[in-house]
Amino acid sequence: MPTLRLLFVDDEPQILEGLRRLLRTRRKIWDMCFVQSAVEALALHQAQPFDVVISDIRMPGMDGVELLERIKASHPHTVRIALSGHSEQQELLRAAGTVHRYLTKPCQPEQLEATIERTTALRQVLANPELLSLVSSLGKLPSLPTIYQELMREIRSPTCSAARIGGIVKRDLGMATKVLQLVNSSWFGLPNKLADPVQATVILGTETLRALVLQAHLYQSGGAKRPGGLDLEALWEHSMAVATAARKLTVMAGRPRVEQDITFLAGLLHDVGRLVLAQGRPADYRQLIRDAGGLPSADQERAAFGGSHAEVGAYLLGLWGLPEEAVEALAWHHRPGECPFRVCCAATAVHVADAAHHAHIQGLAEPALDLDHLAAIEPRVQTQPLLDACTAIFGTGARP
């Protein structure tokens, strides 16, 4: 694998020297460059692009946000990380559509190293250069017009409630993803990653949500209901059904509450890669839907684009810093047995729920399950009770 090239940018020389010392053990595996100005950084990057740019936000002249915006425009595949000692809301909003990950000073070397490794590890999962650029350049996902309008009404209400906003956000893939990206950044200093969009919305607060929607324009009411031929209403119904069923399976397995929440998150967002493909390549995706006679399979997407919605969604959520277990579940929810990290309960639950719901809506007798994987799990998984539980949920239209 090629040596990872990293560029650190900070106008304070002592900060750069500190970073150089903290990361000295990585010199054999990382090619690192340290510069004191955004102008110098941009020149170096244009001459020979870096894989990762880690920049301070507040700098004289061209600040960190402008630098990362320019890098995003010219080399969208570059991972962009903000490392700053300030966390004013306006700075956060300016960076929200540009920065993949946020870290605060002082930053422990273990945290910095882990962040860099996690944001780059999924490049091996999603190897197609065009898709890497497509995902890395994405700042927002399409939102359902009806959901957007409902959110705007609640935000403008004099009795606006963060909890009610959270309930609306939870129902939309694009909104839920962006809110979770923001609240899981180190700007908020949370001890653990959050997987519940409602809880994340409550933590962000009404004013921050108002600013995100009204000022940063992360969610827009414009656009078609079927970007790239994708039926967002049907996608939402499917995602909610899978999320609800997958969480039920983790409850049946006696998994802890935090794992149940992460599994629900993974189920809710397991098809978010379809939104990326439909928004980024609308004509091609519309044609693929026509050729497939409905939603294309992961294999059909790989043949057309060099990668499927599973890898695309996982790469995006990995860049945005969502819980690793959820990222793994997205990447391997069609092929859980191929997950190289570990046997992931979330990936297995989403795999079963997704296959069961597709079989349910298509009237198929047998869902397309990875039976070898299920047979290899210890303790041994009995598939029929799991499928029965899913069918009961789909039949009643149960919601969390």
C-alpha positions as CSV (number, residue, x, y, z in Angstrom):
1,M,0.0,0.0,0.0
2,P,1.4,3.5,-0.9
3,T,2.8,5.6,1.9
4,L,0.1,8.0,3.3
5,R,1.0,11.6,2.7
6,L,-0.2,14.1,5.4
7,L,0.0,17.9,5.5
8,F,-0.3,19.8,8.9
9,V,-1.1,23.5,8.8
10,D,-0.8,25.9,11.8
11,D,0.4,29.4,12.1
12,E,1.9,28.7,15.5
13,P,5.4,27.0,15.1
14,Q,5.3,25.5,18.6
15,I,2.1,23.7,17.7
16,L,3.7,22.2,14.6
17,E,6.8,21.2,16.6
18,G,4.6,19.6,19.2
19,L,2.8,17.6,16.5
20,R,6.1,16.6,14.9
21,R,7.2,15.2,18.2
22,L,3.9,13.5,19.0
23,L,3.9,11.7,15.7
24,R,7.6,10.8,15.4
25,T,6.9,7.1,15.8
26,R,4.9,7.3,12.5
27,R,7.7,8.7,10.4
28,K,8.4,5.3,8.8
29,I,4.8,4.8,7.6
30,W,3.6,8.3,7.0
31,D,5.1,11.0,4.8
32,M,4.4,14.2,6.9
33,C,4.9,17.8,6.0
34,F,4.4,20.8,8.5
35,V,3.8,24.4,7.3
36,Q,2.8,27.6,8.9
37,S,0.5,29.2,6.4
38,A,-2.5,28.3,4.3
39,V,-0.9,29.8,1.2
40,E,2.2,27.6,1.5
41,A,0.0,24.6,2.2
42,L,-2.1,25.2,-0.9
43,A,0.9,25.6,-3.1
44,L,2.4,22.3,-1.8
45,H,-0.9,20.5,-2.2
46,Q,-1.4,21.8,-5.8
47,A,2.1,20.6,-6.7
48,Q,1.7,17.2,-5.2
49,P,-1.7,16.4,-3.6
50,F,-1.7,15.0,0.0
51,D,-4.0,12.2,1.1
52,V,-4.9,14.1,4.4
53,V,-4.8,17.7,5.3
54,I,-5.0,18.6,9.0
55,S,-5.4,22.4,9.5
56,D,-6.0,24.9,12.2
57,I,-9.1,27.0,11.7
58,R,-8.0,30.5,12.9
59,M,-5.0,31.7,10.9
60,P,-4.1,35.1,9.5
61,G,-4.8,35.8,5.8
62,M,-6.4,32.7,4.4
63,D,-7.9,30.8,7.3
64,G,-8.3,27.0,7.7
65,V,-11.9,26.9,6.4
66,E,-11.0,28.7,3.2
67,L,-7.9,26.5,2.7
68,L,-10.0,23.3,3.1
69,E,-12.7,24.7,0.8
70,R,-10.1,25.2,-1.9
71,I,-8.7,21.8,-1.4
72,K,-12.2,20.3,-1.6
73,A,-12.8,22.1,-4.9
74,S,-9.5,21.0,-6.5
75,H,-9.0,17.6,-4.9
76,P,-12.2,16.4,-3.4
77,H,-10.8,12.9,-2.5
78,T,-8.4,14.5,0.0
79,V,-9.5,13.9,3.7
80,R,-10.0,17.2,5.4
81,I,-9.5,17.4,9.2
82,A,-9.9,20.6,11.3
83,L,-7.7,20.8,14.4
84,S,-8.5,23.9,16.4
85,G,-8.6,25.3,19.9
86,H,-11.7,27.3,19.2
87,S,-15.3,26.1,18.9
88,E,-17.4,29.2,18.2
89,Q,-20.7,28.2,16.5
90,Q,-20.2,30.4,13.5
91,E,-16.8,28.7,12.7
92,L,-18.4,25.3,13.1
93,L,-21.2,26.2,10.7
94,R,-18.8,27.6,8.1
95,A,-16.8,24.3,8.3
96,A,-19.8,22.0,8.4
97,G,-20.0,21.3,4.7
98,T,-16.2,21.2,4.2
99,V,-14.6,19.4,7.0
100,H,-14.8,15.6,7.4
101,R,-13.6,15.4,11.0
102,Y,-13.2,18.0,13.8
103,L,-10.6,17.7,16.5
104,T,-9.9,20.1,19.4
105,K,-6.6,21.3,20.9
106,P,-4.9,19.9,22.8
107,C,-5.3,16.6,21.0
108,Q,-3.8,13.4,22.3
109,P,-1.6,11.6,19.8
110,E,-3.7,8.4,20.1
111,Q,-6.8,10.3,19.1
112,L,-5.2,12.0,16.2
113,E,-3.6,8.8,14.9
114,A,-6.8,6.9,15.3
115,T,-8.8,9.6,13.5
116,I,-6.3,9.6,10.6
117,E,-6.3,5.8,10.3
118,R,-10.1,5.5,10.4
119,T,-10.7,8.2,7.9
120,T,-8.3,6.5,5.4
121,A,-8.9,2.8,6.1
122,L,-12.1,2.6,4.1
123,R,-10.2,3.6,1.0
124,Q,-9.4,-0.1,0.7
125,V,-13.1,-0.8,0.7
126,L,-14.0,1.8,-1.8
127,A,-11.1,1.7,-4.3
128,N,-12.7,3.4,-7.3
129,P,-11.1,6.8,-7.8
130,E,-14.2,8.4,-9.3
131,L,-16.4,7.2,-6.4
132,L,-13.7,8.4,-3.9
133,S,-13.9,11.9,-5.4
134,L,-17.7,11.8,-5.5
135,V,-18.1,10.8,-1.9
136,S,-15.4,13.1,-0.5
137,S,-16.8,16.2,-2.3
138,L,-20.3,15.6,-0.9
139,G,-21.3,18.1,1.8
140,K,-25.0,17.3,2.1
141,L,-27.5,14.6,1.1
142,P,-31.0,15.1,-0.5
143,S,-33.8,15.5,2.0
144,L,-37.5,14.7,1.4
145,P,-39.4,18.0,0.7
146,T,-42.2,17.0,3.0
147,I,-39.8,16.3,5.8
148,Y,-38.0,19.6,5.2
149,Q,-41.2,21.6,5.3
150,E,-42.2,19.9,8.5
151,L,-38.9,20.7,10.1
152,M,-39.0,24.4,9.0
153,R,-42.5,24.7,10.5
154,E,-41.3,23.3,13.8
155,I,-38.2,25.5,13.9
156,R,-40.2,28.7,13.2
157,S,-42.8,27.8,15.9
158,P,-42.7,29.9,19.1
159,T,-43.0,26.6,21.0
160,C,-40.2,25.0,19.1
161,S,-38.8,21.9,20.9
162,A,-35.4,20.2,20.3
163,A,-37.0,16.8,21.1
164,R,-39.7,17.4,18.4
165,I,-37.1,18.5,15.9
166,G,-35.2,15.3,16.7
167,G,-38.2,13.2,15.9
168,I,-38.4,14.9,12.5
169,V,-34.7,14.6,11.8
170,K,-34.7,10.9,12.7
171,R,-37.1,10.3,9.8
172,D,-34.8,11.6,7.2
173,L,-31.5,9.9,6.1
174,G,-29.7,13.1,5.0
175,M,-30.6,15.1,8.0
176,A,-29.9,12.3,10.5
177,T,-26.5,11.7,9.0
178,K,-25.4,15.3,9.1
179,V,-26.6,15.9,12.6
180,L,-24.8,12.8,13.8
181,Q,-21.6,13.9,12.0
182,L,-21.7,17.2,13.8
183,V,-22.6,16.1,17.3
184,N,-20.0,13.3,17.2
185,S,-17.2,15.7,16.3
186,S,-14.8,16.6,19.2
187,W,-16.2,20.2,19.3
188,F,-18.9,18.8,21.6
189,G,-16.4,16.8,23.8
190,L,-18.8,13.9,24.3
191,P,-17.2,10.9,26.1
192,N,-18.9,8.4,23.7
193,K,-20.2,8.4,20.2
194,L,-23.9,9.0,19.8
195,A,-26.0,6.8,17.5
196,D,-29.4,8.3,18.2
197,P,-30.4,11.2,16.0
198,V,-33.0,12.4,18.5
199,Q,-30.5,12.5,21.3
200,A,-28.0,14.2,19.0
201,T,-30.5,16.9,18.1
202,V,-31.3,17.6,21.7
203,I,-27.6,18.1,22.5
204,L,-27.2,20.4,19.5
205,G,-30.1,22.5,20.7
206,T,-32.8,24.4,18.8
207,E,-30.6,27.4,17.9
208,T,-27.9,25.3,16.4
209,L,-30.4,23.4,14.4
210,R,-32.0,26.6,13.3
211,A,-28.6,27.9,12.2
212,L,-27.8,24.7,10.4
213,V,-31.0,24.7,8.4
214,L,-31.4,28.4,7.8
215,Q,-27.9,29.7,7.6
216,A,-25.7,26.8,6.4
217,H,-28.3,25.5,4.0
218,L,-27.4,21.9,4.7
219,Y,-30.9,20.8,3.9
220,Q,-32.7,22.3,1.0
221,S,-36.3,22.1,0.0
222,G,-35.6,22.3,-3.7
223,G,-35.0,19.3,-5.9
224,A,-37.0,16.4,-7.1
225,K,-38.6,13.8,-5.0
226,R,-36.9,11.1,-7.1
227,P,-33.2,12.2,-7.5
228,G,-31.6,9.9,-10.1
229,G,-34.9,8.0,-10.3
230,L,-34.7,7.0,-6.6
231,D,-38.0,7.0,-4.8
232,L,-37.1,8.7,-1.5
233,E,-40.5,7.9,0.1
234,A,-40.0,4.2,-0.6
235,L,-36.4,4.3,0.6
236,W,-37.4,5.9,3.9
237,E,-40.1,3.3,4.5
238,H,-37.6,0.5,3.8
239,S,-34.9,2.1,5.9
240,M,-37.3,2.6,8.9
241,A,-38.5,-1.0,8.6
242,V,-35.0,-2.4,8.5
243,A,-33.8,-0.2,11.4
244,T,-36.8,-1.2,13.6
245,A,-36.4,-4.9,12.8
246,A,-32.6,-4.9,13.2
247,R,-32.9,-3.3,16.6
248,K,-35.5,-5.9,17.6
249,L,-33.0,-8.7,16.6
250,T,-30.3,-7.2,18.9
251,V,-32.9,-7.1,21.7
252,M,-33.7,-10.7,21.1
253,A,-29.9,-11.5,21.3
254,G,-29.7,-9.7,24.6
255,R,-27.2,-7.1,23.4
256,P,-26.7,-3.9,25.5
257,R,-28.6,-0.7,24.8
258,V,-25.7,1.0,23.2
259,E,-25.4,-1.8,20.6
260,Q,-29.2,-1.6,20.0
261,D,-28.9,2.1,19.2
262,I,-26.0,1.6,16.9
263,T,-27.8,-1.2,15.1
264,F,-30.8,1.0,14.7
265,L,-28.6,3.8,13.3
266,A,-27.0,1.3,10.8
267,G,-30.4,0.1,9.7
268,L,-31.6,3.6,9.2
269,L,-28.6,4.6,7.1
270,H,-27.8,1.3,5.4
271,D,-28.9,2.6,2.0
272,V,-27.6,6.1,2.4
273,G,-25.0,5.2,-0.4
274,R,-27.9,5.1,-2.8
275,L,-28.6,8.7,-2.1
276,V,-24.9,9.5,-2.8
277,L,-25.0,7.7,-6.2
278,A,-28.4,9.1,-7.2
279,Q,-27.3,12.6,-6.3
280,G,-23.8,12.4,-7.7
281,R,-24.6,10.4,-10.9
282,P,-28.3,11.0,-11.5
283,A,-28.5,10.1,-15.2
284,D,-26.5,6.9,-14.7
285,Y,-28.4,5.8,-11.6
286,R,-31.8,6.5,-13.3
287,Q,-30.7,4.3,-16.2
288,L,-29.5,1.6,-13.8
289,I,-32.9,1.6,-12.1
290,R,-34.6,1.2,-15.6
291,D,-32.3,-1.6,-16.6
292,A,-32.8,-3.4,-13.2
293,G,-36.6,-2.9,-13.3
294,G,-36.4,-1.4,-9.8
295,L,-33.7,-0.8,-7.2
296,P,-30.4,-2.2,-8.5
297,S,-28.6,-4.9,-6.5
298,A,-25.2,-4.2,-5.0
299,D,-23.6,-6.3,-7.7
300,Q,-25.3,-4.3,-10.4
301,E,-24.1,-1.1,-8.9
302,R,-20.5,-2.4,-8.7
303,A,-20.6,-3.3,-12.3
304,A,-21.9,0.1,-13.3
305,F,-19.9,2.4,-10.9
306,G,-17.0,0.3,-9.6
307,G,-18.6,0.2,-6.1
308,S,-22.0,-0.3,-4.5
309,H,-24.2,1.7,-2.1
310,A,-22.8,-0.4,0.7
311,E,-19.2,0.7,0.2
312,V,-20.1,4.3,-0.7
313,G,-22.3,4.8,2.4
314,A,-19.7,3.3,4.7
315,Y,-17.0,5.5,3.3
316,L,-19.1,8.6,3.7
317,L,-20.0,7.8,7.3
318,G,-16.5,6.8,8.1
319,L,-15.3,10.2,6.9
320,W,-18.0,11.9,8.9
321,G,-16.9,10.2,12.1
322,L,-19.9,8.0,12.9
323,P,-19.5,5.0,15.2
324,E,-17.1,2.4,13.7
325,E,-19.6,-0.4,14.4
326,A,-22.2,1.4,12.2
327,V,-19.7,2.0,9.5
328,E,-18.8,-1.7,9.4
329,A,-22.4,-2.7,9.3
330,L,-23.0,-0.4,6.3
331,A,-19.9,-1.7,4.4
332,W,-20.8,-5.4,4.9
333,H,-24.6,-5.6,5.4
334,H,-24.9,-7.6,2.2
335,R,-21.9,-9.8,2.9
336,P,-21.4,-9.8,6.7
337,G,-19.1,-12.9,6.5
338,E,-16.5,-10.8,4.6
339,C,-16.1,-8.2,7.4
340,P,-12.3,-8.3,8.1
341,F,-12.5,-6.6,11.5
342,R,-14.7,-8.9,13.6
343,V,-18.1,-10.7,13.6
344,C,-20.2,-7.5,13.9
345,C,-23.6,-8.0,15.5
346,A,-24.9,-4.8,13.9
347,A,-23.9,-6.0,10.4
348,T,-25.5,-9.3,10.9
349,A,-28.8,-7.8,12.3
350,V,-29.0,-5.3,9.4
351,H,-28.2,-8.0,6.9
352,V,-31.1,-10.2,8.2
353,A,-33.6,-7.4,8.5
354,D,-32.7,-6.0,5.0
355,A,-33.0,-9.3,3.3
356,A,-36.2,-10.1,5.1
357,H,-37.8,-6.8,4.2
358,H,-36.8,-7.1,0.5
359,A,-38.4,-10.6,0.5
360,H,-41.5,-9.3,2.3
361,I,-42.2,-6.5,-0.2
362,Q,-41.4,-8.7,-3.2
363,G,-43.5,-11.6,-2.0
364,L,-40.5,-14.0,-2.0
365,A,-40.6,-17.2,0.1
366,E,-36.9,-17.1,1.0
367,P,-34.8,-14.0,1.8
368,A,-31.3,-13.8,0.3
369,L,-29.3,-14.6,3.5
370,D,-25.6,-15.3,4.0
371,L,-26.3,-18.7,5.5
372,D,-22.7,-19.7,5.8
373,H,-22.0,-16.6,8.0
374,L,-25.1,-17.2,10.1
375,A,-24.1,-20.8,10.6
376,A,-20.6,-19.8,11.7
377,I,-21.7,-17.4,14.5
378,E,-21.3,-18.6,18.1
379,P,-23.7,-19.2,19.7
380,R,-25.4,-20.7,16.7
381,V,-28.1,-18.5,15.2
382,Q,-31.5,-20.0,14.5
383,T,-32.7,-18.0,11.4
384,Q,-36.4,-18.8,11.5
385,P,-37.2,-17.0,14.8
386,L,-35.3,-13.9,13.5
387,L,-37.3,-14.0,10.2
388,D,-40.5,-14.5,12.1
389,A,-39.7,-11.4,14.3
390,C,-39.0,-9.3,11.2
391,T,-42.2,-10.4,9.5
392,A,-44.2,-9.5,12.6
393,I,-42.8,-6.0,12.5
394,F,-43.3,-5.6,8.8
395,G,-46.8,-6.8,9.0
396,T,-47.9,-4.4,11.7
397,G,-45.8,-1.4,10.4
398,A,-44.3,-1.1,13.8
399,R,-42.1,2.0,14.4
400,P,-39.7,2.8,17.3
